[in-house]
Amino acid sequence: MPKNKILFFLILSIYSFAQQSAINKALVVGANQTEKYVYKLNNKSIGIVANQTSVILNEDGSYSHLIDSLLKLKINIKRVFAPEHGFRGDADAGEYVKNGSDKKTGLPIISLYGKNKKPALNYLKDIDIMIFDIQDVGVRFYTYISTLHYIMEACAEQKIPLIILDRPNPNGDYIDGPVLDMKYKSFVGMHPVPIVHGMTVGEYAKMINGESWLSDELHCDLTVIKVTNYSHSTVYEPPIPPSPNLPNYKSIRLYPSLCLFEGTSISVGRGTDDQFQVYGSPELNPMIYKYQFKPLPNKGAKFPKYQNKLCFGENLKNSKINKGIQLNFILKAYENSKNKSQFFNDFFIKLSGDNTLINNIKIGFKELDIKKKWSKTIKSYSKMRQFYLLYPL
């Protein structure tokens, strides 16, 4: 064999080995890298924004809660701040969550979902450092990034440093959806980003700072403990459900598409064991929609839509997971709805982020034509996003 060919195959072999080695390297979330942040916490009073996903993972698949681990290290935790669904992650979506205390540790828990979405001054006056460690799913209307905004703002006002223990984004491999029109700003959409923004919490926090989205152009003193061996193309299945109605990876991947149904007369399976993997309603045509389900109260939905009523719809549990928001589900449901005038409710525009999607659906545009209308704003957003990325695409 000629020397140049031998050299070529040798280089190719080395490159392939390097690629495989990179793939085989274990992904390590920010919380696990205690050596990078615990020394900052010694002899300080700490506040932690956390829920059931705030864990340190072990190689055997077991895990310990971040708070329990830090207490064992004699870290002085003053307060726990809990987002939507509460500290243990068992509250319904939108359910009012009260302040309380953790039964295991006795630590006071301050709710950031209810009357006070932003921590009050009296809860921060004795805090030296704040930690934010929550598994997000990379979708604008998933409210953990709204909680992040208010935490950053409160920390900036009180000059409290914030440490983010970053985690992968299970929907971090793409960007899609209309960019929020700030006329429709709400707790389910606070920033001019697409429905699927393609960033980790750490990256998103950098964007909030960099784009001066905090009130009065405040700037939060921010440290991000990065995930090691992660890229935006990494397939990541969170070991713990991020909320009661996202029980598995399939539901997380379908969530950006199916959550739009929350602004319609269609159920997304709350009150079943297949939340965000099925959709339907009693009004859809059973000749077209063969799948049936009956919502009943459960851990994730105390009062589900269409409780005890037979719904006709579609089961997506075994469907292929496509990258991107899939509009065909909602287009088909609207087309076959018996009462189109009652199909949408006021919440839909808050979820979609502008008034064009609802109008395009009513007009009868196809999915490809609707998505073409997003391309210009997504391109502009992508250029802005690149300045804040911590991980390769």
Beta strands, then each sheet from edge to edge (+ up, - down):
strand 1: 45-50
strand 2: 55-57
strand 3: 63-65
strand 4: 76-82
strand 5: 100-101
strand 6: 108-111
strand 7: 129-133
strand 8: 162-165
strand 9: 222-225
strand 10: 278-281
strand 11: 291-293
strand 12: 311-315
sheet 1: 5+ 6- 4- 1- 7- 8- 9-
sheet 2: 2+ 3-
sheet 3: 10+ 12- 11+
end
